Amino acid sequence: MKKLKVETVFNQNDSEWKNVFLGFNTVLPYTIGGFGCKLCTIATYLKAIGKDVTPLSLNQTFRDKKLFTDENGKVGNGLLADEVVPTVYPDITIHYKSQKYEAAMPDSVIAKIRSLIDSGYLVFAEVDFYPSTVMEDMHFIQIYGYGDNGEFYILDPWTGKKLELSTYGEPARVLYRIWCYDKTIPEETLVDKVITILQSLYGWLVSRATVAKEVAQFLGISDPDNAPTEAYTKSIAGIKSATTACQTQLGTAQSDLATALQEVKNRKEQVERIQQTADASAKLLQAQIDASKAGSSAWSTLETQYKGRIQVLETQMDEASKAKGKALNDLAACQAGKIKATFWDLLRSIFSK
């Protein structure tokens, strides 16, 4: 296990510069907070080797020297080449630089990281911010140490904290390329480690003290530092009593709710039964209506047929009546001697119609 001594880790989301446009950008979201990870890693390294810089001052320096470029390498936007550091600081050179591995980074390069750290070099790395996606989401960090279990310890500008590389994923998967500059950083000493532990302990105690004060405020104790134990005991007893009363009320409310829910269930079942009965009655009525319509249609057809037949009979009767009249007239004429006809001629005349 080995760690290099880095006291300051710049956070790109620090309120002092997170809303400042990165490089020559002029539109959101291209701010230091959104895309200034590489700028902040460079500032962290320069600070570690004794340069008096911040991400804000370094952003302006790179602007003044027109070192921010676009995708085509022309001045503009907010991209930074690895060579900007030696350009601004001639006493610094690039010590090592790997190629970019689109596939898994080879074990030999991963082993090189440990070798560089052993020699005191703070290793810069391009990583995939969201390794779960297919495309690379470019992000820059620094590797300042490694553990006996194969873990790498990183400085992450996104949070400004010291984390483990496994936060992002396996080294071979999330690392795309690495490089470092020639100025080395001393290793953490035992004293440094103790100080780090004490700082963490202090932070933990401060957080616990803050929680204690919040608890005291909740208990209604105005002066928690000087309040006697009895004040806490009395307040806690009051809270326990109130809690018991609340639990009793809650039990009653839950019982009432259960009764109400059962009543709702009963009413729902009753409504469903009424609905089923209504649906059955509606179906029966519809069947009767349909049958009535069918019978009415048949009767209408039969009525039409009978009316037609009656009209035919009425026509035949009318014609028969006319024939009868004519026959009677002919008979009268015959009797008067106007028409000479035989009896059979008369019958043929009557029944020929």
Steps between C-alpha positions, in 0.01 A plus 500: 500500500623846412354851482652827387452810715230722346341740747272701268257342254326770297127453446369617164162563665640741758264799519792737440544390136243236403289754303798657320518414130777255418757648262343694214153350538215748525191281532372254758570231605868548414617624838780389730236321709370309200815427298803622699625162624831511314557863599450406866730196486777719359438758774515225766835377364652849478384575854658175624841594354488850650338719231260764628199430278127431512270378222377858465846653457615218276194539279594864445868416440414247230260754344764769496746266327227377262554137597134398495410340167208351312473147356722598206779636717421863421482763773155506658253312718645313799716199408846470654792300364732322743780730382342817641682445830856511359389784272414718801763351731822429303656334806246217467505235227291193418672197652275222364202482268315188386295459188121501524347153533149475359487138614613374841817657634783240501625360829844635420374858499305442821821366657678813371264712713627332818861542382447872437340551842790313661730759339288791630315592180138614530326317216237680290233277344222534247207288617144417402269693729207267416657161417155337485431680169647406162652837416784650703398782735839669532618591848841568652631393839838439667629178653706573810533155658419132498409233754619148567171366367556655155284805566609839365442819700391802299449875529164580340438863396127432462466481880836634615548182705742211529321187378569153366514433126248218549245782546501509120586137427781259420828670387515317167146612418491863616858614427566627146845657531746631757782756516711680759735794530859486621463682833448236770302512824616359836338194647262529790692447825371333811444845647299599193289188536441571868405859417261373234341261751474776761343733245245234414436440870464872559253524216307207644493659847384833357221326312399310815506823701281662239257211522505525882410869484219426254369232738516744791312758296238239418470420871437867574830555686622853429852462643619144424858563612397593855173313540494244787436134433157532667388740228574241232338223707185708554475592132554142389236379748256754358573383149453136602163588656395691192620210284292252700193724464562530128537124466167451683332753272660337201369159609149643532526673165623178337207309649254764376664491162470120484127526587449769238684296237282196578188713468623632167564141387146396605347797319703423193379138496140620545533741210651222287202274574254777412693563181489132407121491557455816296713358219295178495170697493631719222600196293154341550322822404718536194416141399126576533539817297688312231231226493226764480678671214536166318124422547401847386707461188335164416149642558578799279606267219186285539278809514650627177436163331135490617436855388631413157277193484196701611565756230512222241170353629335843508605552137362162403172568686470836329549341163253226590247762603544681171458173311186423699358840416578456138342155504185634661484772241547246225227283654260788514580590142446143397166492669406815320599339175787735439767229524459152379699263705470154619501398863847357469630824347367676808680266739826532309466874521461487879782257579751613244599791729 
